[in-house]
Structure formats: C-alpha cells, structure tokens
Amino acid sequence: MHLFRRSQVLPGEEFAALRSRLHGRLHLPFEAGWDAARTAWQLAVDQRPVAVVEAADVVDVSLTVREARRLGLAVAPQSTGHGAGTIDASGAVLVRTRGLDAVAVDPGPAVARVGSGATAGALAEAAQRHGLAAVLGMAPSVGVVGMTLGGGLGWFARSHGLAANSVTAIEGIDATGAVVRADASHHPDLFWAARGGVAPIIVTALEVSLHRIGDLQAGTLMWPIEATAEVVRAWGAWITGLPEAVTSLVRVLRFPPAPGIPEPVRGRSFVAVEAALQISPPEAEDLLAPLRALNPVMDTIHPMAPVDLGPLHGDPPDPSPAIGSSVLLKEISPAALEAFITAALAEPSEALVSVELRHLAGAVAPGRGTGGAVCDVDGEGLVYCVGMIPAPQLAAAVTSAAGAVVDAVGPFASARVVKNFAERPVDAAALYGPATDRLGRIVESWDPHGMIRVGHPIPVASV
C-alpha cells in the first residue's frame, strides 16, 4: 500500500515549521501567486500539488523532504517542467529546483558541475567560455538534469552519443532527506539507474564531461511544402553513409499567421533539412551539394560555435501549451520514408506545427553507449510531431493529428520509446527494455514507499 497520501488539502499551519526554515519560498493553494507557482513550462499540463516549494539551495530540498515525510506527503521534483506530463504531482509537494542554477566549469579535466535548475543554454554558454561544449538536447530552455538523465538527444548525438553517457556523478537528496553522491565508485547502482533510467532521489546537481568541438557548420535548408516528397527522398539517400560527424533531420513546418513569427515564413508551410556538420567548410560544401542542388529558398548553413546551435531547431524560448508524440523507427527505409511523407502531408497534419524525422545511429546505435541503464537508442530514426494548443478546444484536433502520424509510421516502429520524447506515461518496458527489472529493484531499495515522484516511474511491488 502506498504510504504517502495522493490527494488532500492541508491547512496552512501544517506547513508553518517548513516555511519558517526555508531559504526559498513556500506556496499554498489559498495564497496569492499560487497559480504561477504551480504552473510548469509545459502549459498544457494542469498541475495540482498540495504545496509548492521554490528551493533556494540543497538544504531547502532536504528540509522539504523531511517535512513532507512527517506529513505523509509525496514530493515531486521539477526544474523547468518541460516534461510535466509524465509526473503525477497531484496531492504532492512540488519541489521547484530552478534556484539551484549554478554552473561551474573546470577546463582542465573538461568537466562541469551543473545545478538542477540550470538550463541547457546556460551550460552551453558556460562551456563555450572555455572553448568547450556539452552534449545536450536541441532546446536551450530545457533543464539540464531532466534532459540529460532522460537520455539527451541533440546535435552531437551521432558523434558523441546520448547526453546521459557524459554524466560522471550525480548529487541529490534521498527519500529520508539525506544528501547522496553517486558515481562509478560510490552507490554505483544508483549511478547506473539514473543515467537514462530512473533516479529514485531528488537530483540537485550533475557533473558532466565536456568536449572540444573543432570545425562546425550548421543551419537550415528550406523549400516550399510542395517539394516535400522530393526533399525527403533526397535526404533519405543523402544520409546513407554519412560520417558520424553529421547529425541531421528533415521536417515539415507549418508556421501559424501569428505576430511573433518572422515575416518571411509567417503563415506559410515548408519542408526543411536541419543539420550540424563537424567538418571543414570545404568538406561541408561538397557534402551538402546534393541537397543544395534542389534549390532551397532559404539556406542558413554557415560556420558557428556550439553555443550558437541553441536556436537552430526553433524550440519556443518561453512557456507554451503543446501536444507532441513520437515513434522510434527501426530503420529509415524507403517504405518508411514514403509513410512519413504521406503522414506529414495528410490533411489532419495541418493541425501540427512540425512533423520531423531525425537521423540517429552513429554513436547512439545499440552497443555504442556504455555505463547507464539506457545508453543507446534501438532505432535508426525518430519521428516527432507537435502542435500548439493556444485554446483548450484545439487539443482534440492536435491529439488526433499526432495520433494519425504515429499510426502511419507504426508498421516501421521499434518496440522501444525514447524517454525524452514520451510526453505522457508509457509502459516502463518500452522505455527501459532489459534494464526494467533491475531498475525496479534499485528504485525499491532507495524509495520503497514511492515518496519521490519522478517522470516515467518504475512500478515497485511495495508501492
């Protein structure tokens, strides 16, 4: 039986002791500012915790866990809240770690210590000041900890693997409120579980390896949507035999006629290839020639620093309401490409802002990663589609459109799911594969009563 109550409203005096000791802030449902405090970056998710703690430091996190335990409440850690749809915060104390945002880079060993409130963009900027780069996802606004421990699939994926594989240590607070540090020599079971699997603690900091990136050319090639079939097929041929130094994707983009959209693309639809090439400019010119021969109407590929990759994928910089779905493809076959083309151009997909296909393999291919619970990706391609829902009544159309894309490419799908792209709860075995049972045992040993609510949890027998 679960020992921590899932739904209740407690009088404010129950939290008086915690409030008096916090360096940060405590928010309760009947107080001003409550809605802002409980709102995640993903505005489509309506979080209903019993209280929100904005932690200022690790001491605040420990105090909150201890006090929640005394009250019989679960705790749900959250930094930015990009993945809020995977966490059940109802009736729990939501612990916002945005205040733990320090980033420190040691250029000698090329390692960064990153607080759980730091964003990917902040880490990229800190690393760049020392001529270094981190393995990150594609969105600079996302929290480093959630993105990294969830796998982390970005512009250096094919050359450097998943972001989770760059983690050298984790620090956090366990279900008793104690401070924990895990690395290859200390609590190796927890260290293994956290990287790509489940961390049954509130992670307050990571240490990650950084890298020196040499030549880098990156940007977007864009054509009118009418060229989708030709461009997707050409991209499919182009990626065959590509060096691992090149990571790319092809996507269909439908820009809404909104005031914040740049005039050249506002209200228009395109097919685009986005790429990051860690090769010299002359090599990039030769490699890109087949795509440029298709006469793109926009070509922004140019030399840049790793920190400049942040805006490339065009992820919203501010909180927004959206619904997304993903499918991992076993291989990017001609038949899979045709299914993708059909799905991306189908009428229901007009409700989607983006339908994309990422090229994986390389350093994320099965057997290439080492160390963590999930350290590679069992598929050559990833289809991801997303639609904005500025009004609640649009949710049904976006959900239906995303489902249609998933169904269309379903015959080519892997049995696995990429954690960072699973925006709603899914079967644990699909996320964690053969690591599932071991993860369950580790989670049960660290948090037998399920006090700490994390995204995509592992079912535990005692909970």
C-alpha positions as CSV (number, residue, x, y, z in Angstrom):
1,M,0.0,0.0,0.0
2,H,1.3,3.5,-0.8
3,L,2.1,5.2,2.4
4,F,2.0,8.7,1.0
5,R,-1.4,10.3,0.5
6,R,-2.1,11.3,-3.1
7,S,-4.9,13.9,-2.8
8,Q,-5.6,16.2,0.1
9,V,-5.7,19.9,1.1
10,L,-3.9,20.6,4.3
11,P,-4.4,23.7,6.5
12,G,-1.6,26.2,6.2
13,E,-0.4,25.7,9.8
14,E,0.8,22.2,8.8
15,F,3.5,23.9,6.8
16,A,4.4,26.6,9.3
17,A,7.5,24.9,10.5
18,L,8.8,24.3,7.0
19,R,8.1,27.9,5.9
20,S,10.0,29.3,8.8
21,R,13.1,27.4,8.0
22,L,13.2,27.7,4.2
23,H,15.7,30.0,2.4
24,G,13.4,29.8,-0.6
25,R,9.6,30.2,-0.7
26,L,6.6,28.1,0.1
27,H,3.3,28.5,-1.8
28,L,-0.1,27.1,-0.8
29,P,-3.4,26.9,-2.7
30,F,-5.2,29.6,-0.9
31,E,-2.4,32.2,-1.2
32,A,-1.7,34.9,-3.9
33,G,0.7,33.7,-6.5
34,W,-0.4,30.0,-6.2
35,D,-1.3,29.5,-9.9
36,A,2.0,31.0,-11.1
37,A,4.0,28.8,-8.6
38,R,2.3,25.5,-9.7
39,T,2.5,26.2,-13.4
40,A,5.0,24.2,-15.5
41,W,6.8,25.3,-18.6
42,Q,4.5,22.9,-20.5
43,L,1.3,24.9,-20.1
44,A,-0.9,22.1,-21.5
45,V,-0.4,20.3,-18.1
46,D,-2.5,21.4,-15.2
47,Q,-0.5,20.5,-12.1
48,R,-2.4,20.2,-8.8
49,P,0.1,19.7,-6.0
50,V,-0.8,20.3,-2.3
51,A,2.1,22.8,-1.9
52,V,5.0,24.2,-3.9
53,V,8.5,24.8,-2.6
54,E,10.8,27.0,-4.6
55,A,14.1,25.7,-3.2
56,A,16.9,28.2,-2.9
57,D,19.5,25.5,-2.1
58,V,20.1,21.9,-1.3
59,V,19.2,22.5,2.4
60,D,15.7,23.6,1.3
61,V,15.3,20.4,-0.7
62,S,16.3,18.2,2.3
63,L,14.1,20.2,4.7
64,T,11.1,19.8,2.3
65,V,11.6,16.0,2.0
66,R,11.9,15.6,5.8
67,E,8.8,17.7,6.5
68,A,6.8,16.1,3.7
69,R,7.7,12.7,5.1
70,R,6.4,13.8,8.5
71,L,3.1,14.9,7.0
72,G,2.8,11.7,4.9
73,L,3.1,13.5,1.6
74,A,5.0,12.6,-1.5
75,V,7.4,15.1,-3.2
76,A,7.6,15.7,-6.9
77,P,10.9,17.4,-8.1
78,Q,10.7,19.8,-11.1
79,S,13.1,22.3,-12.7
80,T,11.5,23.9,-15.7
81,G,8.6,21.5,-16.2
82,H,9.1,20.7,-19.9
83,G,8.2,17.1,-19.1
84,A,5.4,17.9,-16.7
85,G,3.0,15.5,-18.4
86,T,5.0,12.5,-17.1
87,I,4.9,13.4,-13.4
88,D,2.0,12.9,-11.1
89,A,2.2,15.9,-8.8
90,S,-1.4,15.6,-7.5
91,G,-1.5,15.8,-3.8
92,A,2.3,16.0,-3.5
93,V,4.7,18.8,-2.6
94,L,6.1,20.1,-5.8
95,V,9.8,21.0,-5.3
96,R,10.9,23.5,-7.9
97,T,14.7,23.5,-8.2
98,R,15.0,26.5,-10.5
99,G,17.0,28.3,-7.8
100,L,19.8,25.7,-7.9
101,D,21.1,27.1,-11.2
102,A,24.8,27.4,-10.7
103,V,27.1,26.1,-13.5
104,A,30.9,25.7,-12.8
105,V,33.3,24.6,-15.5
106,D,36.7,23.2,-14.7
107,P,38.5,23.5,-18.1
108,G,41.5,21.3,-17.1
109,P,39.6,17.9,-16.9
110,A,36.9,19.4,-19.1
111,V,34.1,18.8,-16.5
112,A,31.1,20.9,-15.5
113,R,29.1,20.8,-12.3
114,V,25.6,21.8,-13.1
115,G,22.8,22.6,-10.6
116,S,19.4,21.1,-11.3
117,G,17.9,24.5,-12.0
118,A,20.3,25.2,-14.8
119,T,19.2,25.2,-18.4
120,A,20.9,23.7,-21.4
121,G,21.5,27.1,-22.8
122,A,23.3,28.2,-19.6
123,L,25.5,25.2,-19.7
124,A,26.3,25.7,-23.3
125,E,27.3,29.3,-22.7
126,A,29.5,28.4,-19.7
127,A,31.3,25.7,-21.6
128,Q,31.8,28.0,-24.6
129,R,33.7,30.5,-22.5
130,H,36.4,27.8,-22.1
131,G,36.3,26.6,-25.7
132,L,34.3,23.5,-24.7
133,A,30.9,22.1,-25.5
134,A,28.4,19.9,-23.7
135,V,26.4,17.0,-25.1
136,L,22.8,18.4,-24.9
137,G,19.4,18.2,-26.5
138,M,18.2,20.7,-29.1
139,A,16.2,23.0,-26.8
140,P,18.2,25.6,-24.9
141,S,15.4,26.3,-22.5
142,V,15.1,22.8,-21.1
143,G,16.6,21.8,-17.7
144,V,20.0,20.1,-18.0
145,V,19.2,17.4,-15.3
146,G,15.9,16.2,-16.8
147,M,17.1,16.3,-20.3
148,T,20.4,14.6,-19.6
149,L,19.1,11.8,-17.3
150,G,16.3,11.2,-19.7
151,G,18.9,10.4,-22.4
152,G,19.5,13.7,-24.2
153,L,19.4,13.5,-28.0
154,G,20.8,16.5,-29.7
155,W,23.2,17.9,-32.4
156,F,26.2,15.9,-31.3
157,A,24.2,12.6,-30.9
158,R,25.8,10.8,-33.8
159,S,29.3,11.8,-32.9
160,H,29.2,11.8,-29.1
161,G,26.2,9.7,-28.1
162,L,23.5,10.4,-25.5
163,A,23.9,13.2,-23.0
164,A,23.4,10.6,-20.2
165,N,26.6,9.0,-21.2
166,S,28.6,12.2,-20.3
167,V,27.5,12.1,-16.7
168,T,30.3,11.4,-14.3
169,A,28.5,12.0,-11.0
170,I,25.1,12.9,-9.5
171,E,24.2,14.5,-6.3
172,G,20.8,14.7,-4.6
173,I,18.5,14.1,-1.7
174,D,17.1,10.7,-1.0
175,A,13.7,9.8,0.4
176,T,14.9,10.2,4.0
177,G,16.2,13.7,3.4
178,A,19.9,12.7,3.4
179,V,22.4,14.0,0.9
180,V,23.7,11.5,-1.6
181,R,26.5,11.5,-4.1
182,A,26.8,8.7,-6.7
183,D,29.5,8.0,-9.2
184,A,31.3,4.9,-10.5
185,S,32.8,4.3,-7.0
186,H,30.0,5.4,-4.7
187,H,26.5,4.0,-4.9
188,P,27.2,2.5,-8.4
189,D,23.7,1.0,-8.5
190,L,22.1,4.5,-8.2
191,F,24.6,5.9,-10.6
192,W,23.7,3.3,-13.2
193,A,19.9,3.7,-12.7
194,A,20.0,7.5,-13.0
195,R,21.7,7.6,-16.4
196,G,18.8,7.0,-18.9
197,G,16.7,5.2,-16.4
198,V,15.1,6.4,-13.1
199,A,16.8,8.4,-10.3
200,P,14.9,7.5,-7.1
201,I,16.2,10.7,-5.5
202,I,15.8,14.4,-6.0
203,V,18.8,15.2,-8.1
204,T,20.3,18.5,-7.2
205,A,23.4,18.5,-9.3
206,L,25.2,16.7,-12.1
207,E,28.9,16.5,-13.1
208,V,29.3,16.0,-16.8
209,S,32.2,15.6,-19.2
210,L,32.7,18.4,-21.8
211,H,34.2,18.2,-25.2
212,R,36.3,20.2,-27.6
213,I,34.5,20.6,-30.9
214,G,36.5,21.6,-33.9
215,D,35.0,22.8,-37.2
216,L,31.2,23.2,-37.1
217,Q,28.9,24.2,-39.9
218,A,25.2,24.2,-39.1
219,G,21.9,25.7,-40.2
220,T,18.7,25.0,-42.2
221,L,17.9,24.4,-45.9
222,M,14.2,25.2,-46.6
223,W,11.9,24.6,-49.6
224,P,8.1,25.2,-50.1
225,I,6.0,22.4,-48.8
226,E,5.2,21.3,-52.3
227,A,8.7,19.9,-52.5
228,T,8.3,17.6,-49.5
229,A,8.3,14.3,-51.4
230,E,11.4,15.2,-53.4
231,V,13.3,16.6,-50.5
232,V,12.5,13.8,-48.1
233,R,13.6,11.2,-50.6
234,A,16.7,13.1,-51.4
235,W,17.5,13.4,-47.7
236,G,16.9,9.7,-47.2
237,A,19.5,9.0,-49.9
238,W,21.9,11.7,-48.6
239,I,22.1,10.2,-45.0
240,T,23.3,6.8,-46.4
241,G,26.9,6.5,-45.5
242,L,27.1,9.9,-43.8
243,P,30.0,10.3,-41.3
244,E,29.1,10.3,-37.7
245,A,30.2,13.9,-37.5
246,V,26.9,14.9,-39.2
247,T,23.6,14.9,-37.4
248,S,20.5,16.0,-39.3
249,L,16.7,15.9,-39.6
250,V,14.1,16.6,-42.1
251,R,10.8,18.2,-41.1
252,V,7.6,19.7,-42.4
253,L,6.9,23.0,-40.8
254,R,3.6,24.9,-40.8
255,F,4.1,28.4,-39.4
256,P,0.9,30.0,-37.9
257,P,0.0,33.5,-39.0
258,A,0.9,34.8,-35.6
259,P,2.5,38.3,-34.9
260,G,5.7,36.8,-33.3
261,I,6.6,34.7,-36.4
262,P,9.1,36.4,-38.8
263,E,7.5,37.8,-41.9
264,P,9.3,35.6,-44.5
265,V,7.7,32.4,-43.0
266,R,4.6,33.7,-41.2
267,G,1.5,31.8,-42.3
268,R,3.5,29.6,-44.7
269,S,4.5,26.0,-44.9
270,F,7.8,24.4,-45.7
271,V,9.9,21.3,-45.8
272,A,13.3,21.8,-44.2
273,V,16.6,19.9,-43.6
274,E,18.4,21.0,-40.4
275,A,22.0,19.8,-40.0
276,A,25.1,20.2,-37.8
277,L,28.3,19.1,-39.5
278,Q,31.5,18.8,-37.6
279,I,33.7,19.1,-40.7
280,S,35.5,21.8,-42.5
281,P,33.7,24.4,-44.7
282,P,35.1,22.8,-48.0
283,E,34.0,19.3,-46.8
284,A,30.6,20.7,-45.9
285,E,30.2,22.3,-49.3
286,D,30.9,19.0,-51.1
287,L,28.7,17.0,-48.7
288,L,25.7,19.4,-49.0
289,A,25.9,19.8,-52.8
290,P,23.1,17.1,-53.5
291,L,20.7,19.0,-51.2
292,R,21.6,22.4,-52.4
293,A,21.0,21.2,-56.0
294,L,17.3,21.1,-55.1
295,N,17.4,24.9,-55.0
296,P,16.3,25.7,-51.4
297,V,14.5,29.0,-50.9
298,M,16.5,29.5,-47.7
299,D,20.0,28.4,-46.8
300,T,21.4,29.4,-43.4
301,I,24.2,26.8,-43.1
302,H,27.4,28.5,-42.0
303,P,30.3,28.2,-39.6
304,M,29.3,28.6,-36.0
305,A,30.3,27.8,-32.4
306,P,28.5,25.1,-30.5
307,V,26.7,27.6,-28.3
308,D,25.1,29.0,-31.4
309,L,23.2,25.8,-32.1
310,G,20.6,26.7,-29.5
311,P,18.1,28.5,-31.8
312,L,18.7,26.1,-34.8
313,H,15.7,23.8,-34.1
314,G,13.4,26.7,-33.3
315,D,12.1,25.4,-30.0
316,P,9.9,28.0,-28.2
317,P,12.0,30.1,-25.7
318,D,9.1,30.7,-23.4
319,P,6.5,28.5,-21.7
320,S,3.9,27.3,-24.1
321,P,1.0,24.8,-24.4
322,A,1.7,21.9,-26.8
323,I,1.0,18.3,-27.5
324,G,3.6,16.0,-29.1
325,S,4.0,12.4,-30.0
326,S,6.9,10.3,-31.1
327,V,7.8,7.0,-32.8
328,L,11.2,5.3,-32.9
329,L,11.8,3.7,-36.3
330,K,13.8,0.5,-36.6
331,E,15.4,1.8,-39.8
332,I,14.9,4.7,-42.3
333,S,13.9,2.5,-45.2
334,P,12.4,3.8,-48.5
335,A,9.0,2.5,-47.4
336,A,9.3,4.3,-44.0
337,L,10.2,7.5,-45.8
338,E,7.1,7.2,-48.0
339,A,4.9,6.6,-45.0
340,F,6.5,9.7,-43.4
341,I,5.8,11.8,-46.5
342,T,2.2,10.7,-46.6
343,A,1.6,11.4,-42.9
344,A,3.3,14.8,-42.9
345,L,1.2,16.0,-45.9
346,A,-2.1,14.5,-44.9
347,E,-4.9,16.9,-44.1
348,P,-5.0,16.1,-40.3
349,S,-1.4,17.1,-40.0
350,E,-2.3,20.7,-40.8
351,A,-3.1,20.9,-37.1
352,L,0.6,20.3,-36.4
353,V,3.4,22.9,-36.4
354,S,6.1,20.3,-37.1
355,V,6.4,16.7,-38.3
356,E,10.1,15.7,-38.2
357,L,12.3,12.7,-38.8
358,R,15.7,12.6,-37.1
359,H,18.6,10.5,-38.3
360,L,20.1,8.6,-35.3
361,A,22.5,5.6,-35.5
362,G,26.2,6.5,-35.2
363,A,27.3,6.9,-31.5
364,V,23.7,6.3,-30.3
365,A,23.4,3.0,-32.1
366,P,22.9,-0.2,-30.0
367,G,26.1,-1.3,-28.3
368,R,27.8,2.0,-28.7
369,G,26.9,3.5,-25.4
370,T,28.2,2.2,-22.0
371,G,27.5,2.6,-18.3
372,G,23.9,3.6,-17.8
373,A,20.5,1.9,-17.7
374,V,19.7,3.3,-21.1
375,C,22.9,4.4,-23.0
376,D,21.9,3.9,-26.7
377,V,18.8,4.0,-29.0
378,D,17.3,1.0,-30.6
379,G,16.4,2.6,-33.9
380,E,17.8,4.5,-36.9
381,G,15.2,7.2,-37.0
382,L,12.9,9.2,-34.7
383,V,9.6,10.7,-35.8
384,Y,8.4,13.5,-33.6
385,C,5.3,15.7,-34.3
386,V,4.0,18.6,-32.2
387,G,1.1,21.0,-32.3
388,M,0.3,24.1,-30.3
389,I,-2.9,24.4,-28.4
390,P,-3.4,28.1,-27.5
391,A,-7.0,27.3,-26.8
392,P,-8.2,24.1,-25.0
393,Q,-10.7,23.3,-27.7
394,L,-7.8,22.7,-30.1
395,A,-6.4,19.9,-28.1
396,A,-8.6,17.2,-29.7
397,A,-7.6,18.1,-33.2
398,V,-3.9,18.2,-32.4
399,T,-4.1,14.9,-30.5
400,S,-5.9,13.3,-33.4
401,A,-3.4,14.6,-35.9
402,A,-0.4,13.4,-33.9
403,G,-2.1,10.0,-33.5
404,A,-2.5,9.8,-37.2
405,V,1.2,10.4,-37.8
406,V,2.1,7.7,-35.2
407,D,-0.3,5.2,-36.9
408,A,1.0,5.9,-40.4
409,V,4.6,5.1,-39.5
410,G,3.6,2.4,-37.0
411,P,4.5,-0.5,-39.2
412,F,8.1,0.6,-39.1
413,A,8.3,1.3,-35.4
414,S,10.7,-0.2,-32.9
415,A,9.3,-1.7,-29.7
416,R,11.2,0.9,-27.7
417,V,10.4,4.5,-26.8
418,V,12.8,7.4,-26.4
419,K,12.2,8.7,-22.9
420,N,12.8,12.4,-23.6
421,F,10.2,12.2,-26.4
422,A,7.5,10.4,-24.4
423,E,5.3,13.3,-23.2
424,R,2.7,11.1,-21.5
425,P,3.1,7.9,-19.3
426,V,4.0,4.8,-21.3
427,D,4.9,1.2,-20.4
428,A,8.1,1.0,-18.5
429,A,9.4,-1.9,-20.5
430,A,9.1,0.2,-23.7
431,L,11.3,2.9,-22.1
432,Y,13.8,0.8,-20.3
433,G,13.9,-2.5,-22.1
434,P,16.0,-5.2,-20.5
435,A,17.0,-2.7,-17.7
436,T,13.4,-2.6,-16.4
437,D,13.6,-5.3,-13.7
438,R,17.0,-4.2,-12.3
439,L,15.7,-0.6,-12.2
440,G,12.7,-1.7,-10.2
441,R,14.9,-3.4,-7.6
442,I,17.1,-0.3,-7.3
443,V,14.2,2.0,-7.0
444,E,12.6,-0.2,-4.3
445,S,15.8,-0.2,-2.4
446,W,16.1,3.6,-2.4
447,D,12.5,4.6,-2.1
448,P,10.4,1.6,-1.1
449,H,7.2,3.6,-0.5
450,G,7.3,5.8,-3.6
451,M,7.8,9.0,-1.8
452,I,9.6,10.7,-4.6
453,R,7.5,11.1,-7.7
454,V,9.6,11.2,-10.9
455,G,8.8,11.2,-14.6
456,H,8.1,7.8,-16.1
457,P,8.4,5.9,-12.8
458,I,9.1,2.2,-12.4
459,P,6.3,0.2,-10.8
460,V,7.5,-1.1,-7.4
461,A,5.9,-4.1,-5.7
462,S,5.8,-2.4,-2.3
463,V,4.1,0.7,-3.6
